[in-house]
Amino acid sequence: MKLSVEISAFSGRLGHAFTRPELLLRALTHSSISSATRPDNQRLEFLGDRVLGLVMAEALLAADPEAAEGLLAPRFNALVRKETCADVAREIDLGVVLKLGRSEMLSGGRRKEALLGDAMEAVIAAVYLDAGFEAARDVILRLWGARVTAVEADARDAKTALQEWAQARGQQPPRYIELSREGPDHAPVFTIAARLESGEEATAAAGSKRQAEQAAAKTLLKRMEPEHG
């Protein structure tokens, strides 16, 4: 099977020459265009998530032999979450080679964080099935690069940190309220308020609810810690 010029170029950016190129084509096929003869990438996404997890767990243990599980777990979560996978996908222009149905293309699917993150995991699985674990690990460590060593010493996400802060002071977990959603469907902007039981709150806007919630939580935590930390 011969790959198109665009997909061959993507394979070069990925840093892996496929002996079974059909695996890469499947990894790039979204369910919106799949058929009986053209399977989508969901099963590969499932496998790639596990391969990525094992590589990151090994890398974190090697990078910090003294770190306790309580520090390793949040670092791990920061490295394997969908947003990070999508960031890596953008760096290698994965979106331009995604195979999407017409409706998904028209709604900006090539830029959607969830689609990019899922496809990145599927591509990892394709490398794994094509050439084995060592090849997949090499690709992952090269693409994730300095993220592994630069991940924060305490990479707890802001929502978790804010919840722990509130509970340590006898408060209920923070609430997150969607204040507005603006913009087109393919590029929405969500404004979210993070609110404590004691009444303090902070707002933030981002392209996904999760990002907006995290940003609001981070802002509120910074505001509260100098006063009460």
C-alpha positions, 0 to 999 in steps of 0.5 A: 500500500502506497501512502499519499504525499501528505501522509508520507510527510506526516510519517516523516514528522512522526519519525516512523516509517511504517512497514504496514501503512494500513495501520497508520491510515486506520489511526487517522480515520475518524468514526465520522467517515468509517465504514465496513471496509474502512474501520475507524481509530477507536480500538487503536485509541484504546490501545495507544492510551495504554502504551503511552501510559506505560512509557510515561510511567517508566520515564517518570520513574527513571527521571526521579528515582526518589519521587513518591507515588503521591508526586508521580501520579499527578505528573503522570496525569499531566503527561497523558491527559487528552490536552497534552496529546492534542498539543503533541498532535498539533506540533506534528500537524496531525490535524491536516491528515485526519480522515473526517466525514464532511460534517466533522470537517465543516465543524472544524474537526481538524482543530478539535482537541478531543479528536486530535488527542484521540488520534494521537493515541491511535497513532501511538498504537499504530507504531506499537503494532507495526514495530513493537514497544521499543519503537513506540517508546522511541517515538513517544519520548521524542515527541513528548521531549522536555515535557517529561523532565519539565513537568511540575514537581507537584503537577496536581491539576488546579481543580484538585488542588482547590478542592483539597484546599477547601476541604482542609478548611471544612468547606464543601468542594468548589462548584463550577458554573457555566456563565456563558458559551459564545462563538461558533460550534467549532471554536466555542469559548466557555466562561466558567466561575469557580465558587467556594462555599464561603462565597469567594469566586473567580472566572475564566474563559477558554475553548473547552469547559475543562480548560476554563474550569482549571483556569478559574480554579487556578485563579481562585486558589492563587487569590485565596492562598495568600490570605488563608494558606 
